[in-house]
């Protein structure tokens, strides 16, 4: 941390961490344990579906590379979407992608039947 509490890091120095879902890995750039807010880089291999989850406070998603399919809409490199608070979603990719995602509050991963 710097004097003004800014957080600096080089994401290329961080290792990709395996997520519970096969084909998904991430780099946690920032996470606040109190508010559950954070910022992550997400890598999804071709043919992967991210598990269904409830976005309580919304999230910003920027497609750094590849193509994400959200609500049956293909989002290519450079695309941005604000996912509204309360949304339940299960984004997927046919070709693979890298995403930059920020969320101001909790994201709840749902289990089948939830």
C-alpha positions as CSV (number, residue, x, y, z in Angstrom):
1,X,0.0,0.0,0.0
2,X,1.1,3.6,-0.6
3,X,0.6,6.5,1.7
4,X,-2.8,7.2,0.1
5,X,-3.9,3.6,0.5
6,X,-3.7,2.9,-3.2
7,X,-2.8,-0.7,-4.1
8,X,-0.2,-1.3,-6.8
9,X,0.7,-4.6,-8.4
10,X,1.9,-6.2,-11.6
11,X,-0.7,-8.8,-12.6
12,X,1.8,-10.6,-14.8
13,X,3.7,-11.4,-11.5
14,X,0.7,-13.2,-10.1
15,X,0.1,-16.9,-10.8
16,X,-3.2,-18.1,-12.3
17,X,-5.1,-19.9,-9.5
18,X,-7.4,-22.9,-10.4
19,X,-11.0,-22.3,-9.7
20,X,-13.3,-25.1,-8.5
21,X,-14.8,-25.2,-12.0
22,X,-12.7,-27.1,-14.5
23,X,-11.4,-24.8,-17.2
24,X,-11.6,-21.6,-15.1
25,X,-8.6,-19.9,-13.5
26,X,-8.2,-16.5,-11.9
27,X,-5.9,-13.8,-10.6
28,X,-7.3,-12.0,-7.6
29,X,-6.2,-8.3,-8.0
30,X,-8.1,-7.0,-5.0
31,X,-10.5,-8.3,-2.4
32,X,-12.1,-6.7,0.6
33,X,-13.1,-9.3,3.2
34,X,-15.5,-6.9,4.9
35,X,-17.6,-5.7,1.9
36,X,-16.8,-8.8,-0.3
37,X,-15.9,-6.3,-3.1
38,X,-13.1,-7.2,-5.5
39,X,-11.4,-7.2,-8.9
40,X,-10.2,-10.3,-10.7
41,X,-8.8,-11.5,-14.0
42,X,-10.7,-14.6,-15.1
43,X,-9.4,-17.1,-17.7
44,X,-12.0,-19.5,-19.2
45,X,-10.8,-22.3,-21.5
46,X,-12.8,-23.0,-24.7
47,X,-16.1,-24.8,-24.1
48,X,-16.3,-23.7,-20.4
49,X,-19.4,-22.5,-18.6
50,X,-18.9,-20.5,-15.4
51,X,-21.2,-21.8,-12.6
52,X,-24.5,-20.1,-12.1
53,X,-24.1,-17.3,-9.6
54,X,-26.1,-14.4,-8.1
55,X,-24.6,-11.0,-8.5
56,X,-25.9,-9.2,-5.4
57,X,-24.4,-5.8,-6.0
58,X,-23.7,-5.9,-9.8
59,X,-20.5,-6.4,-11.6
60,X,-18.4,-4.8,-14.4
61,X,-17.1,-7.2,-17.0
62,X,-14.6,-6.2,-19.7
63,X,-13.5,-8.8,-22.3
64,X,-9.7,-8.5,-22.5
65,X,-9.4,-11.3,-25.1
66,X,-11.5,-14.0,-26.7
67,X,-15.3,-14.2,-26.6
68,X,-17.8,-14.4,-23.7
69,X,-21.4,-15.4,-24.2
70,X,-23.7,-13.8,-21.7
71,X,-27.5,-14.1,-22.1
72,X,-26.9,-15.7,-25.5
73,X,-25.1,-12.5,-26.6
74,X,-21.5,-12.9,-27.9
75,X,-19.1,-10.3,-26.4
76,X,-15.8,-10.1,-28.2
77,X,-12.5,-8.4,-27.3
78,X,-13.0,-4.9,-26.0
79,X,-16.7,-5.5,-25.1
80,X,-18.0,-4.2,-21.7
81,X,-21.1,-5.1,-19.8
82,X,-22.5,-3.8,-16.5
83,X,-24.4,-6.7,-14.9
84,X,-27.2,-5.3,-12.8
85,X,-27.6,-6.1,-9.1
86,X,-29.7,-9.1,-8.5
87,X,-28.8,-10.9,-11.7
88,X,-28.4,-14.6,-11.8
89,X,-26.2,-15.8,-14.7
90,X,-24.0,-18.6,-16.0
91,X,-21.8,-17.1,-18.7
92,X,-20.0,-19.4,-21.1
93,X,-17.4,-19.3,-23.9
94,X,-17.0,-21.4,-27.0
95,X,-13.6,-20.0,-28.0
96,X,-12.1,-19.1,-24.6
97,X,-11.6,-15.7,-23.0
98,X,-9.8,-13.5,-20.5
99,X,-12.0,-11.1,-18.5
100,X,-11.4,-8.2,-16.1
101,X,-14.2,-8.3,-13.6
102,X,-15.0,-5.9,-10.7
103,X,-17.8,-6.3,-8.2
104,X,-18.7,-3.9,-5.4
105,X,-20.2,-6.6,-3.1
106,X,-20.9,-10.3,-2.7
107,X,-21.2,-12.8,-5.5
108,X,-23.0,-16.0,-4.4
109,X,-22.3,-19.2,-6.3
110,X,-25.4,-21.3,-6.6
111,X,-25.6,-25.0,-6.6
112,X,-27.9,-27.1,-8.9
113,X,-31.5,-26.7,-7.9
114,X,-30.9,-23.4,-6.2
